[in-house]
């Protein structure tokens, strides 16, 4: 369905009435719609026509839609429904009236570090939730970060990039997935991507949100990607105090890069010690078409604090700053004139040696003052002293804030691993706490890289118990979850196929004490039971050829002739393990029953006894009130159900 005026007002699947066009993208057109069943507003994403005929894309799109619909997190856009209208697939999601982060950028606005920390924390939390469930976004960009009316961030378009990657129209072969402006360097290197590629993209988005520019951009997409290979995030003082988290989140080395959960935790920690953020400059479009800016306003004149820099006597005065200029003072000058310069004046004689010594005394005094000044400057004689606080155990940002409050600077030594101190927190400081330092002196901090890595031993071919013991021997924890068990044509049942850690398959090293998920084999994948022939011999041959064991059973049948196959168990088409047993039932013909013993019974009693076993009474020979002494067919003989029995009475 192409976006057109005719589209507005149409109803999809008898439920979703299209109200207005919200936007158009490469993969879909997005409409605001009314859910006529639940009486609420939703967003409807209708695929572009060039994707509708692409079976590879549609197959992946349907699979991704089911997976994304199962996500339930406050920072992931909810998927309510999906279906097809005139063979065109569509997706129904919640409607967020606050627009996207791209809308904010398009207004020429940027975010404060407090706002960026809040948005980044929410986005990282949503990514961590999805990554833990095996979903990688692959296209994190400002347009995919949406806001509700309260300014809370939601991630949208999970799964679309992966589906597009398998679409036949995405040419040329091997084309890069996602938006190159925010793509990770591993895309340029051809390295398989996991959730940490999303973290890299989020770091670039937050960098742009604060600085107004995307790092590493070049003239071509390929040049932009190559510029990121092996390069750390460019430093910008506007990023403080988020610069360390963003540097780690955009680390060019995937193994050194933070994952989404770590980014969310660090940004949340930073937000707790920063001032509360101002409301985001989003524009909310109401159901009536009104626009409001929730809680956002420009600061008043009273809220602004002006800081006037100090200006030296010869210093430059910045534009817009008025410096106070002191009144000029002049030294008095003594003019010595010879006596004859003043005719008639009395002659005053002075001691020449006294006049010669004063300049030297003044010079000595000047030198002494200068030397003392240099000494005071070098030793910070007049700089106040402070007691160094303890910042061991604090995060880098918390330590920076604490030391800055004590008028001390911070330098960071090389990070090191620690079994006791969490990653990003201070292990040690130099000088130690309670040392006295002059203000503006520097304190060197050693920050933890987190738990040291441990090499994972080879686990393939072991049982769950053996693999768990092998991991325990190197201080790791093994977990054999039945939900991770998988079929394997090569690894026997109940043996290890592989292992995972936070979405990474078969990592060679993981942090100390980490829990490693062990994947156990469920044996060969099941195969379908074939349809068999009409006789036992044909059925046995068919099942044996397919890899099953055949055994014979028998049962009565009113519809299948004697000696013919009635059914199999499991039934044809059912999935069963190769080598398992399939029972073939052969017909014994219609069911038979023996004629009951009726000797001595009255005609009425005999009639009831015959009816109970499915037989009918025929002719009665003898007096009506007599007792049965024989039957035809005879009592005890086997007959078909429904056979007529004649009674003989006397």
C-alpha positions in Angstrom: 0.0 0.0 0.0 1.6 3.2 -1.1 1.1 6.3 1.1 -1.6 8.4 -0.6 -4.7 10.4 0.3 -6.8 7.4 -0.6 -5.0 5.3 2.1 -6.3 7.6 4.9 -9.6 6.3 6.2 -9.1 2.7 5.0 -9.5 -0.1 7.6 -7.0 -3.0 7.8 -8.4 -6.4 8.7 -11.6 -4.7 9.8 -9.9 -3.2 12.9 -7.3 -0.6 12.2 -8.5 2.7 10.6 -5.6 4.7 9.1 -5.8 8.4 10.4 -2.7 10.1 9.0 0.8 9.4 7.6 3.5 9.7 10.3 6.5 9.0 8.1 8.1 7.1 5.2 11.2 4.9 5.2 13.1 2.5 3.0 11.3 -0.5 4.4 7.8 0.8 5.3 5.3 3.6 5.6 4.1 4.4 9.1 0.5 5.6 9.8 -1.3 6.8 12.9 -4.3 4.6 13.2 -7.4 4.0 15.4 -7.8 0.5 16.9 -11.5 0.1 16.5 -11.7 -2.9 18.8 -9.8 -1.6 21.9 -10.5 2.1 21.1 -6.9 3.4 21.3 -4.4 5.0 19.0 -1.7 2.8 17.5 1.1 3.0 14.9 0.8 0.8 11.8 3.9 0.1 9.8 3.0 -1.1 6.2 5.8 -2.7 4.1 7.0 -1.0 1.0 5.7 -2.7 -2.2 9.2 -3.7 -3.4 9.5 -6.0 -0.3 6.2 -7.7 -0.6 7.3 -10.1 -3.4 10.6 -10.9 -1.7 10.0 -14.3 0.0 13.3 -14.4 1.8 12.5 -11.0 3.4 9.0 -11.9 4.3 10.1 -15.2 5.9 12.6 -13.4 8.1 10.2 -10.5 8.7 7.5 -12.8 10.1 10.0 -14.7 12.3 11.4 -11.4 13.6 7.9 -10.0 14.2 7.0 -13.0 16.4 10.3 -12.7 18.4 9.9 -8.9 18.9 6.3 -9.3 19.9 7.4 -11.3 22.8 9.5 -8.5 24.2 8.1 -6.6 27.2 10.3 -3.9 28.5 9.6 -0.2 29.3 12.3 0.9 26.9 11.4 -1.3 23.9 8.5 -0.3 21.6 5.7 -2.8 22.1 4.4 -4.8 19.1 0.7 -5.4 19.5 -0.3 -7.3 16.3 0.7 -8.1 12.7 -1.1 -9.4 9.6 -1.6 -8.9 5.9 -4.0 -6.8 3.9 -4.3 -7.5 0.2 -1.1 -9.6 0.5 0.8 -6.6 2.0 2.2 -7.3 5.5 1.8 -4.8 8.3 2.9 -4.4 11.9 0.9 -2.8 14.7 2.9 -1.1 17.5 2.2 1.3 20.3 2.0 5.0 19.2 4.5 7.4 20.9 3.5 11.0 20.4 6.8 12.5 21.5 8.6 11.9 18.2 12.3 10.7 17.9 15.7 11.9 18.9 16.3 12.7 15.2 13.4 15.2 15.4 15.3 17.0 18.2 18.5 17.0 16.0 16.5 18.3 13.1 15.6 21.4 15.1 19.3 22.2 15.6 19.1 21.2 19.3 21.5 19.2 21.4 21.1 17.5 24.8 22.8 18.3 28.0 25.1 15.7 29.5 22.3 15.0 32.1 19.7 14.5 29.4 22.1 12.4 27.3 22.9 10.2 30.4 19.2 9.6 31.1 18.3 8.8 27.4 21.4 6.6 27.1 20.6 4.7 30.3 17.1 3.9 29.1 18.2 2.9 25.6 21.0 0.7 27.0 18.6 -1.0 29.4 16.2 -1.8 26.5 19.2 -3.2 24.4 20.4 -5.3 27.4 16.9 -6.8 27.7 16.7 -7.7 24.0 20.4 -8.9 23.8 19.7 -11.3 26.7 16.9 -12.8 24.6 19.1 -13.3 21.5 17.9 -10.2 19.6 20.5 -7.8 18.0 19.1 -4.5 16.6 21.8 -3.8 14.0 20.5 -0.3 13.2 20.7 2.0 16.3 20.3 5.6 15.2 18.5 8.7 16.3 15.4 7.9 14.2 15.0 4.6 16.1 14.9 6.2 19.5 11.3 7.4 20.2 9.8 9.2 23.1 6.4 9.0 24.9 4.6 12.0 26.2 6.7 11.9 29.3 10.0 11.8 27.5 10.8 8.2 28.2 12.9 6.6 25.4 11.8 3.5 23.5 13.8 1.5 20.9 11.9 0.7 17.7 12.5 -1.4 14.5 14.1 -4.4 16.2 14.5 -7.1 13.6 14.0 -5.0 10.5 17.7 -4.6 9.7 18.2 -8.3 10.0 15.3 -9.0 7.7 16.5 -6.5 5.2 19.9 -8.2 5.2 18.3 -11.3 3.7 16.1 -9.5 1.2 17.1 -10.2 -2.4 16.8 -6.5 -3.3 19.5 -5.3 -0.9 22.3 -5.1 -3.5 25.2 -5.4 -4.0 25.8 -8.8 -2.3 27.5 -8.3 1.0 26.2 -4.8 1.4 26.6 -3.3 4.9 23.6 -3.6 7.3 22.3 -0.6 9.1 23.1 3.1 8.9 26.7 3.7 8.2 26.8 7.0 10.2 26.5 5.0 13.4 27.8 1.6 12.3 30.5 -0.3 14.3 34.0 -0.9 12.9 33.5 -4.6 12.8 31.2 -4.1 9.8 34.2 -2.8 7.8 36.3 -5.8 8.9 33.6 -8.4 8.2 33.6 -9.6 11.8 30.3 -11.3 12.9 28.3 -8.8 15.0 26.7 -9.3 18.3 25.0 -7.0 20.8 28.1 -4.9 21.3 27.7 -3.5 17.8 24.5 -1.9 19.1 26.4 -0.5 22.0 29.0 1.1 19.7 26.2 2.7 17.6 24.5 4.0 20.8 27.8 5.6 21.9 28.0 7.5 18.6 24.4 8.6 18.9 25.0 10.0 22.4 28.2 11.7 21.2 26.2 13.5 18.5 23.4 14.3 21.0 25.9 16.3 23.2 28.3 17.7 20.6 26.1 18.0 17.6 28.4 16.0 15.3 29.0 12.3 14.5 32.7 11.3 14.8 34.7 9.6 12.0 32.4 10.9 9.2 34.2 10.9 5.8 33.2 11.5 2.2 32.0 8.0 1.5 30.3 5.3 3.7 33.3 2.9 3.3 35.7 5.6 4.3 33.6 6.4 7.4 33.8 2.8 8.5 37.5 2.4 7.8 38.2 5.5 9.9 36.7 3.8 12.9 38.9 0.7 12.7 41.3 0.6 15.6 40.5 4.2 16.6 39.3 5.4 20.0 36.4 7.9 20.3 37.7 11.4 19.8 37.9 13.4 23.1 35.6 16.4 23.5 35.4 18.3 26.9 31.7 18.7 26.4 31.3 15.0 27.1 32.5 15.3 30.7 31.7 13.3 32.9 30.3 10.8 30.4 33.5 10.6 28.4 34.9 7.4 30.0 31.7 5.5 29.6 31.3 6.5 26.0 35.0 5.7 25.3 34.5 2.2 26.7 31.2 1.8 24.8 32.8 2.8 21.5 36.0 0.8 22.0 37.2 -0.4 18.6 38.2 -3.7 20.1 35.0 -5.7 20.5 36.3 -7.8 23.4 37.2 -4.7 25.4 33.9 -2.9 24.7 31.2 -2.6 27.4 28.0 -4.5 26.8 24.6 -2.9 27.1 24.0 -3.9 30.7 27.3 -2.4 31.8 26.6 0.9 29.9 23.1 1.1 31.5 24.6 0.5 35.0 27.4 3.1 34.6 25.1 5.8 33.2 22.6 5.2 36.0 25.5 5.6 38.5 26.6 8.8 36.9 23.0 10.2 36.8 22.7 9.6 40.5 25.4 12.1 41.2 24.6 14.7 38.5 21.9 17.3 38.7 18.4 16.2 37.5 18.1 16.7 33.8 15.8 19.3 32.3 12.8 17.9 30.4 13.6 16.9 26.8 12.7 19.4 24.1 10.2 17.1 22.5 6.9 18.2 20.8 3.9 16.0 21.7 1.2 15.8 19.0 -2.2 15.1 20.7 -5.1 13.1 19.2 -6.7 16.5 18.3 -3.7 17.6 16.4 -2.5 20.1 19.1 1.2 20.4 19.9 2.6 20.9 23.3 6.1 21.0 24.7 5.9 19.1 28.0 7.8 20.8 30.8 10.4 22.4 28.5 11.3 26.1 28.9 14.2 28.3 28.4 15.9 29.4 31.7 15.0 32.9 32.9 17.5 35.7 33.4 17.4 35.1 37.2 18.4 31.4 36.6 21.5 32.3 34.7 24.8 32.7 36.5 27.4 34.9 34.9 31.1 34.3 35.6 33.4 37.2 34.8 37.0 36.0 34.2 39.8 37.7 36.0 41.7 40.3 33.9 45.3 41.3 34.6 46.6 44.7 34.0 47.9 43.8 30.6 45.5 40.9 29.9 43.0 40.7 27.1 39.3 41.4 28.0 37.0 38.9 26.4 34.1 40.2 24.3 31.1 41.1 26.4 33.0 41.3 29.7 33.6 44.7 31.3 36.7 44.8 33.4 37.2 47.3 36.2 40.1 49.6 35.4 41.8 51.1 38.6 42.8 54.7 38.6 46.4 55.3 37.4 49.0 56.1 40.1 52.3 57.8 39.4 55.5 57.6 41.3 56.8 60.9 42.5 60.1 61.9 40.9 62.9 63.7 42.6 64.8 66.0 40.2 68.3 66.9 41.4 69.5 70.2 39.9 72.9 71.7 40.4 73.1 74.6 42.8 73.5 77.1 40.0 70.2 76.1 38.6 68.5 78.1 41.3 70.3 81.5 41.6 70.2 82.8 45.1 69.2 79.5 46.7 71.1 78.2 49.7 73.6 75.4 48.9 72.7 72.1 50.6 75.5 69.6 50.9 74.8 65.8 51.1 76.8 62.8 52.1 77.8 61.1 48.8 78.4 57.6 50.3 74.9 57.7 51.7 73.4 58.5 48.4 75.4 55.6 46.7 74.3 52.9 49.2 70.5 53.4 49.0 70.1 52.1 45.4 72.0 48.9 46.4 69.8 48.4 49.4 66.7 48.8 47.2 68.1 46.3 44.7 68.9 43.8 47.4 65.4 44.2 48.8 63.9 43.7 45.3 66.0 40.6 44.8 65.0 39.2 48.2 61.3 39.8 47.5 61.7 38.2 44.0 63.5 35.1 45.4 60.9 34.7 48.2 58.1 35.0 45.6 59.7 32.3 43.5 60.1 30.1 46.6 56.5 30.7 47.6 55.3 29.9 44.1 57.3 26.7 43.8 56.3 25.4 47.2 52.8 26.8 47.0 53.5 28.5 50.3 50.3 30.6 50.3 48.1 27.9 48.7 45.7 26.3 51.2 46.3 22.7 52.2 43.5 20.1 52.1 43.2 16.5 53.4 42.9 13.9 50.7 39.6 12.1 50.9 39.2 8.3 50.3 37.7 7.5 46.9 38.6 3.8 46.9 35.6 1.8 45.8 34.0 4.8 44.1 33.3 5.0 40.3 35.5 7.1 38.1 32.9 9.9 37.9 32.1 9.8 41.6 35.8 10.0 42.4 36.3 12.9 40.1 33.4 14.8 41.7 34.6 14.1 45.3 38.2 15.1 44.6 37.0 18.2 42.7 34.9 19.2 45.7 38.2 19.1 47.7 40.0 21.2 45.0 42.1 18.3 43.9 42.9 17.2 40.3 42.6 13.6 39.0 44.9 11.5 36.9 44.2 7.9 35.9 46.9 5.2 35.9 46.6 2.1 33.7 43.5 0.0 34.5 44.0 -3.4 36.1 41.9 -6.4 36.8 40.4 -7.0 40.3 38.6 -9.9 41.9 37.0 -7.6 44.5 36.4 -4.2 43.0 33.7 -3.8 40.2 34.7 -2.6 36.8 35.0 1.2 36.5 35.6 1.6 40.3 38.8 2.8 42.0 41.1 0.1 43.4 43.8 2.4 44.9 44.8 6.0 45.1 48.1 7.8 45.5 48.5 9.7 47.8 46.4 7.6 50.2 43.5 9.0 52.1 44.1 11.5 55.0 47.3 12.7 53.3 47.7 16.5 53.3 48.2 18.1 49.9 48.1 21.7 48.5 44.9 22.6 46.6 45.0 21.8 42.8 47.5 19.0 43.4 46.8 15.7 41.5 45.7 12.4 42.9 46.5 9.3 40.8 43.8 6.6 40.7 44.0 3.0 39.6 40.7 1.9 38.2 39.4 -1.7 38.0 38.8 -3.4 34.7 36.6 -5.9 36.5 37.2 -9.5 37.1 40.3 -11.0 35.4 39.6 -13.2 32.3 39.7 -17.0 32.6 40.4 -19.4 29.7 37.4 -21.7 29.1 38.5 -25.3 28.8 37.4 -27.4 25.9 34.0 -28.9 26.8 32.9 -30.5 23.5 31.9 -34.2 23.9 31.6 -34.0 27.7 28.4 -34.7 29.7 26.8 -31.9 31.6 28.3 -33.2 34.9 31.8 -33.4 33.4 31.6 -29.9 31.8 30.3 -28.4 35.0 33.2 -29.9 37.0 35.8 -28.7 34.4 34.5 -25.2 34.7 34.4 -25.3 38.5 38.1 -26.3 38.4 39.0 -22.9 36.8 36.6 -21.0 39.1 33.7 -20.7 36.6 30.1 -21.8 37.0 28.4 -24.1 34.5 24.7 -24.1 33.7 23.0 -26.8 31.6 19.6 -25.3 30.8 17.1 -27.6 29.0 15.9 -24.5 27.1 19.3 -24.2 25.4 19.6 -27.9 24.4 19.7 -28.4 20.7 19.6 -31.3 18.1 22.8 -32.4 16.5 23.5 -34.8 13.7 27.2 -35.2 14.8 27.2 -34.9 18.6 25.6 -37.8 20.5 22.7 -37.2 22.9 23.5 -35.7 26.3 27.0 -34.5 25.2 28.2 -30.9 25.0 27.7 -29.2 21.6 29.1 -25.8 22.7 28.8 -23.0 25.3 27.7 -19.4 25.5 28.4 -16.3 27.6 26.2 -13.2 27.3 25.3 -14.1 23.8 28.8 -14.9 22.6 29.2 -18.4 21.2 32.1 -20.6 22.4 34.2 -17.7 23.9 37.8 -18.6 24.7 37.9 -16.5 27.8 35.3 -15.1 30.2 35.5 -13.2 33.5 36.4 -15.0 36.7 33.3 -16.6 38.5 31.2 -16.0 35.4 28.3 -18.4 34.6 28.8 -20.2 31.3 25.7 -21.6 29.6 26.4 -25.1 28.4 24.5 -26.3 25.2 23.7 -30.1 25.5 22.9 -32.2 22.5 19.4 -33.7 22.2 20.7 -36.2 19.6 19.9 -36.2 15.9 16.9 -34.1 14.8 13.6 -36.0 14.5 12.3 -37.0 11.1 8.8 -37.6 9.8 7.2 -41.0 10.0 6.5 -42.0 6.3 3.2 -43.2 5.0 3.3 -47.0 4.7 1.8 -49.5 2.2 -1.4 -51.6 2.6 0.3 -54.8 3.8 2.6 -55.6 6.7 5.6 -56.6 4.5 5.4 -53.3 2.5 5.0 -51.2 5.7 8.0 -52.9 7.3 10.2 -52.3 4.3 9.2 -48.7 4.0 9.9 -47.9 7.7 13.2 -49.8 7.7 14.4 -47.8 4.7 13.4 -44.6 6.5 15.5 -45.5 9.5 12.8 -46.8 11.9 12.2 -50.2 13.6 8.8 -51.7 12.7 6.7 -54.0 14.9 3.4 -55.6 14.1 0.2 -55.2 16.0 -3.4 -56.3 15.2 -6.9 -54.9 15.7 -10.4 -55.5 14.5 -11.8 -53.2 11.8 -15.2 -52.9 10.3 -13.8 -50.9 7.3 -10.3 -52.4 6.6 -10.2 -55.9 5.1 -8.5 -58.6 7.0 -4.7 -58.6 6.6 -4.5 -54.9 5.5 -2.8 -52.1 7.5 -5.2 -50.0 9.5 -2.8 -47.4 10.9 0.7 -46.7 12.5 1.8 -45.4 15.8 3.2 -42.7 15.7 0.9 -41.7 12.8 2.3 -40.9 9.3 3.8 -37.3 9.3 4.6 -37.2 13.0 8.2 -36.4 14.0 10.1 -39.2 15.7 13.8 -40.0 16.4 15.6 -42.0 13.8 15.9 -45.6 15.1 12.7 -45.4 17.2 10.0 -48.1 17.0 6.8 -47.6 14.9 4.0 -50.1 15.5 2.1 -51.2 12.3 -1.5 -52.4 13.1 -3.0 -55.0 10.7 -6.8 -55.6 10.5 -8.4 -58.8 11.9 -11.5 -58.0 10.1 -14.8 -56.9 11.6 -15.1 -57.5 15.4 -16.8 -60.8 16.6 -18.5 -61.8 19.8 -19.4 -65.3 21.2 -23.2 -66.2 21.5 -23.9 -66.0 25.2 -25.3 -69.0 27.3 -29.1 -68.4 27.4 -30.3 -71.9 28.7 -33.1 -71.5 31.1 -33.7 -67.8 30.3 -37.1 -66.4 29.3 -37.5 -64.8 25.9 -37.3 -61.3 27.4 -34.2 -62.1 29.5 -32.5 -63.7 26.4 -33.4 -60.7 24.3 -31.7 -58.3 26.8 -28.6 -60.5 27.1 -28.1 -60.6 23.3 -28.5 -56.8 23.0 -25.8 -56.2 25.5 -23.2 -58.0 23.3 -24.5 -56.4 20.1 -26.6 -59.3 18.8 -30.2 -59.3 17.7 -33.0 -61.8 18.4 -34.5 -63.6 15.5 -37.4 -66.2 15.4 -38.7 -67.8 18.6 -39.6 -71.5 18.2 -41.8 -72.9 21.0 -44.3 -71.6 23.5 -43.9 -67.9 24.2 -43.8 -68.4 27.9 -41.2 -71.2 27.8 -37.5 -71.3 28.6 -34.6 -71.3 26.2 -32.9 -74.7 25.7 -30.8 -74.0 22.6 -30.0 -71.3 19.9 -29.1 -71.0 16.3 -26.2 -70.2 15.8 -25.3 -72.3 18.8 -24.2 -70.8 22.2 -20.5 -70.2 22.5 -19.8 -69.8 18.7 -18.2 -66.5 17.5 -20.4 -64.4 15.3 -20.2 -60.9 13.8 -21.7 -58.1 15.8 -25.3 -57.5 14.6 -25.9 -61.2 13.8 -29.5 -62.4 14.3 -29.9 -65.3 16.8 -32.9 -67.7 16.7 -34.2 -69.0 20.1 -35.7 -72.5 20.8 -38.0 -72.6 23.9 -40.1 -75.3 25.6 
